[in-house]
Amino acid sequence: MLALAFLAVATLPAAFALIFCYDEIVDRVVCGWSEWRDRRREKRTIARLDRAIEADALTRDIDLSEFDRVDRRPLEQVAADLRRLGGQRIGGGGRSMVWHSALLQAYDDRLRLACRALGIAEHLAELEGVDQEIERVRVEGVLHAAGLALPAARAGLRQRHR
């Protein structure tokens, strides 16, 4: 009988806490269950969408480890470099030939990085002279079509409409 009395006294604070915090406890349980149900529904929806568009088949050939490399520059930074170098290339009159060739080399390097990041084929390193200029214009156009706005691509459009 004494043990039962100690048990009653020991559980009395817990009983009061349950009575006074009942609505909070029920609310947490209901919210937790609702969140679990929403997460489960989202996972099922995503799985259905993956099956509908065959996402595995689309991404099977993509090497995702390429994006995790430490030396890989973000595409936004490459685009900013291309805009800066492209603007200097267009407005760089009066500079030496050495400066202009170094600028073109840096510009071509950034074009190759952007093409590699977006999976676009380019042949800038293999060509020389007029062929390289034509390839540069083609690559700029393809990058512009992919959503990367470059000053060289825009400048050509402006000049044509004058």
BELFEN-V951223 format. One record per backbone hydrogen bond with DSSP energy under -1.0 kcal/mol. NH is the residue of the N-H (numbers start at 1). CO is the residue of the C=O. Records with the same first field share a line. If there is no record, write none. Layout:
# BELFEN-V951223
NH: CO, CO
This chain:
# BELFEN-V951223
5: 1
6: 2
7: 3
8: 4
9: 5
10: 6
11: 7
15: 11
16: 12
17: 13
18: 14
19: 15
20: 16
21: 17
25: 21
26: 22
27: 23
28: 24
29: 25
30: 26
31: 27
32: 28
33: 29
34: 30
35: 31
36: 32
37: 33
38: 34
39: 35
40: 36
41: 37
42: 38
43: 39
44: 40
45: 41
46: 42
47: 43
48: 44
49: 45
50: 46
51: 47
52: 48
53: 49
55: 50
58: 54
59: 55
66: 63
67: 64
78: 74
79: 75
80: 76
81: 77
82: 78
83: 79
84: 80
85: 81
86: 82
87: 83
88: 84
89: 85
90: 86
91: 87
95: 92
100: 96
101: 97
102: 98
103: 99
104: 100
105: 101
106: 102
107: 103
108: 104
109: 105
110: 106
111: 107
112: 108
113: 109
114: 110
115: 111
116: 112
117: 113
118: 114
119: 115
120: 115
133: 129
134: 130
135: 131
136: 132
137: 133
138: 134
139: 135
140: 136
141: 137
142: 138
143: 139
144: 140
145: 141
146: 142
147: 144
148: 143
154: 150
155: 151
156: 152
157: 153
158: 154
159: 155
160: 156
161: 157
